[in-house]
Amino acid sequence: MGQADNYSLYFKEKLQPARFWKRHNRFLISCTLETPDKNNKVPKEELVEVHLADPGRLKELLIPGKQIWLRPVMNNPQRRTRWSATLVENPEGSGLVSIDSTLPNRLISKALAKNALSEFAGWTMEKAEYKRGNSRFDFLLTKGNYNLALEVKSVTLVKDGTALFPDAVTARGKKHVQELTEIASHEGWKAAVLFVVQREDAHRVSAAREIDASFADALSYAKSNGVKILGIRCRVTPQAVSIDKFIPAGGS
């Protein structure tokens, strides 16, 4: 299994620790934030609304009272909220999980541009958001006379050391995998799915058959028909999310 070079995406703003309180909908949560009083003596709790950039279920992570880290967004008057949820404790309280589903694409984009991923050695990133037919794929890579369509999936669910995707039924994810299978059948084309596990406690990644058997079937079929299935594990701190290494990946 190939190794990924150490590559990090640093947070530009200092993250603020808080406590998760309630989820209102897919993209909005409330948290309690400790702020000093005017005399900087006794901290007081402030209930704040927070944007959540991960529409997944996250039921095993978003537990009332769990520590969560918020990124301040103070200079955008168009936003309803002044905070974005960024990290949360894992269920055991022994590590952190990134809950920004947009982060893996940014991390992989920068790593590909720096040729920092050994599994894609020799490939050049031509464009992001590659459109083919009625669909878009995260990246188009080229090497010689070959093209490669790459789709990146964010993973936050881990059970007994296995990272699982999805954490809710995903018709969109199934469609992407089926389209990648079709792409891989054409001469001069290759296709890959890269699962980016945004936590440190996973040793492999697999389809979550108990959650979405249809997606699991599509992924197994894709793997049997030339689509490369890859997994990357990340290190997560309040300062950065870093690529750790490739881990075994496959169907269920």
Beta strands, then each sheet from edge to edge (+ up, - down):
strand 1: 7-10
strand 2: 16-25
strand 3: 28-35
strand 4: 44-51
strand 5: 67-72
strand 6: 83-89
strand 7: 96-98
strand 8: 124-132
strand 9: 135-143
strand 10: 146-155
strand 11: 157-159
strand 12: 162-165
strand 13: 189-197
strand 14: 204-207
strand 15: 228-236
strand 16: 240-247
sheet 1: 1+ 16- 15+ 13+ 10+ 9- 8+
sheet 2: 4+ 3- 2+ 5- 6+ 7-
sheet 3: 11+ 12- 14-
end
